[in-house]
Amino acid sequence: MEMISTFSEFHLRTSISSGVVSRSLLPQMIQGLGGKRAILFTDKGLIQAGVAAQIIDLFKGIQENVELVGVFDEIEQDAKAENVTKAVRFFKEHQADSLIALGGGSVLDAVKGIKWMLHKGYADTEEALHISIREFPPVAQPMGIPHVAIPTTAGTGAEVSPMAVIYNEKLCLKVVLRTPFLNADMAILDPELTVGLPPRITAFTGFDALTHAIEGYFSTTATPFTDSYALYSAQLIVENLPIAVKEGSNLEARANMLMASAMAITAFGFGNNGVPVHNMAHVFGAKFRIPHGLANSVLLPNMMAALPSLYLPKIKRFADALGIVDPSSDPQECLGEVIGFIRELRQQIGLPETFAEFKLDSDLLQSIVAEVQGDPASARFLIPADVITKVTDEISGLASGKKANL
């Protein structure tokens, strides 16, 4: 009997503290990791909303020999390379030794980029990250820079994932950086820090997490490890996301979404082959500046319908995880039920079916096939050109039914 050998990797390197006021542990976490001079990295929105102040205040009048020596709030949507370069310079100027990331996926990914740049001794992010980079040991090494991540959205799970997506402005390209030591040493999942998130952002970041669960589960390189995280995170999301959107101050739903987000990215990150929704979302995000979670929410059901061969073999168990009552035993019909369920959930939480609001330029859509097929997030899985064309036509929202000539 011939033995079939398959390689996979799975590791949970980040220590996770979750629950209300878990943020209070932050100073002693930094101290425990060997840090003394920390920088808080965040965005201007969280400064204005008063969320950053809740973290800054933790360092006042403490017993730990740790201080917050600076706050960098210039991180923008999509973790721009230029932001990372400025942040690296800020970190050095303040003679800091520790990183605190507070924010959504863009901030969390940017700080992972900052840590990698500091570790490598690089100064210009656009030069260092002009192509996607994946490192394995012995090239990949522990970075030795204390790093705590505090997500304020329940979507990307970037606090625990070993990859970061950085937007290279010069190339108009989203570049993927992946190394086993990239994720935070410790993560704080405090639901109180997410209660001020507006319903629409709660909705599409939650759909980002659902997309991670789905693409992790149906990945061509999924394993029993990733399946377990994917199925239970999907169940948590469909049970808690509508509540979190409708009742923003519901701490139980917010806490469950944070945990589901971390679980979903774990499934996605270690399956991560055959992720066509993300392949398209990366390109639409880079070309048209569509927020990543919103791009995923629009694309997800259309891609599942257009590429059934990827989903049919395991669809029944996934339907059960979503809570669909008595799903069809016929895989094609069951897939239809799952897609219908996802569309209904998306409508229930107020997300759009197309990108009509972004008024896409049909001329810019001409190169979409090549760019999607070239997306580095899934190098061994090629989406057929006709599938990309079909889905783009359906979701572009171009006026008068005019189709892009792709």
RAWOWO-V835796 format. One line per field, one symbol per residue. ss: DSSP state (H for helix, E for strand, - for the rest). psi: psi as a letter, one per 40 degrees, with the letter a starting at -180 (. if undefined). Layout:
ss: ???
psi: ???
This chain:
ss: --------------EEEE---HHHHHHHHHHH----EEEEE-EHHHHH--HHHHHHHHH-------EEEEEE-E-----EHHHHHHHHHHHHH----EEEEEE-HHHHHHHHHHHHHHHH----HHHH----EEE----------EEEEEE-----------EEEEEE----EEEEEEE------EEEE-HHHH----HHHHHHHHHHHHHHHHHHH------HHHHHHHHHHHHHHHHHHHHHHH----HHHHHHHHHHHHHHHHHHHHH----HHHHHHHHHHHHH---HHHHHHHHHHHHHHH-HHHHHHHHHHHHHHH--------HHHHHHHHHHHHHHHHHH-------HHH---HHHHHHHHHHHH--HHH------HHHHHHHHHHH---HHH-----
psi: hhhhhihiihigdhhhhiiheedeedddddddeeidgihhhaidddddeeddddddddehfidigiiheihhffhihegidddddddddddddefieihhhhaadddddddddddddddefidhddddgeiihhhiiedhiiefhhhhhgieigcdeedeifiihhhhddefhhhhhhieediidiihghddeedehidddddddddddddddddddeiefiidddddddddddddddddddddddgdehdddddddddddddddddddecfhfgddddddddddddefhhddddddddcdddddefddddddedddddddeehhgiiehddddddddddddddddddefiidifdeegihddeededdddddeheegdehhhiddddddddddedfiifehihg.
